[in-house]
Amino acid sequence: MSEVFQNKILKELNDPLTLKGEHFEKCLLQADGNMDRAKKYYLHQRLAEETELDGQEDDREKWPMLVPLLTLYTLGTIGVLALVYGYLSSRLDWW
């Protein structure tokens, strides 16, 4: 997935409008005027932005194993109750 973003960002760097943009100007200042370093800074920052947006998919389900866990606990509780009921019913002659 990051390779797709990286290719997209590298295509952006070939666009002269991107090189005149405010974000790239900040990278150029940080790189002390070195274009190659500025491009690497830009690439790194844009990848961080894209992966930050991509990481929000986990927010839709915070506890992915909660449903199976609750199911197992419920079945276990019902099973234990059935065993206790069966044991007590046989000892106390409920049937």
N, C-alpha and C positions, 0 to 999 in steps of 0.2 A: 504494500500500500504506500509506503513512504517513497518507493521508487517512482511511482506515478506522480506524487507530489513534487519530487525532486526534478523530474523531467519537465513538469509544468513550470516550475520556478526557473529552471535553466532557460526555458523558452522566453519567460518574462525578461530575463537578463539580456537577451538579444534585442529586445525592444528598446529603442532610444528614449521613448517616453518614460520608461521605468528608470532609466539611468538619470533622468532629470527630476525624478520624484523626490518627495520630502523624506521618505523612508530610506531611500538609497543615499541621499545626501547625509543623513545621520550616520549611516554605515561608513561613508567615505571620510567623514570627520573622525570617526573612531579609528579608522585605518590609517590616519595621517596622510591622506591623499593617495595611497597605494590602491590602484583599481582592482588588482587581483585579490588583495586582502578584503577590500570592500565588498567584492562579489561573494567571497566566502562568508563574510559576516551576514550579508543579506540572505544568502541561501540558508544559513544556520537559523537566523531569526524567523524566516518565513516557514521553514520546516517545523520549528517549535510552535508557531501559530497554528499550522495545519494539524499537527498531532494533538495539540490542545483541543481543537475543535473536534477531532476524531475521537478523543478519549471520552467525550460526553455520552457515548452510547451505553456506557456502564451505568449511567444514572437511571435508566428505565427499570432496572431490576437490581436492587441493592443486595438482596439475599437470594441468589439463584437456587440454592439448595434448600430453601425453607419449605417449599411444598412437599418434596419427597421426605424430608425429615419429619414434618408434621404428620404425613401419611403413615410413616413407619411407627411413630410414637402412638398414634391413634390405634392402629392395628395391634400393636403390642399391648396397649392398655385394655382393649376389648378382649384380647386373648387371655390376659391374666385374669380379668374379671370372669370370663367364661370358665377358666380352670378352677378358680376359687368357688364359683357357684356350683360347678359340677362336684367338686370335692365335698362341699358342705351339704349339698343335696343328697349325696350318697351316705354321708355319716349321720345325717339327721332324718333320713327316710322321708324326704320331701316328695319322692316319686313313688 
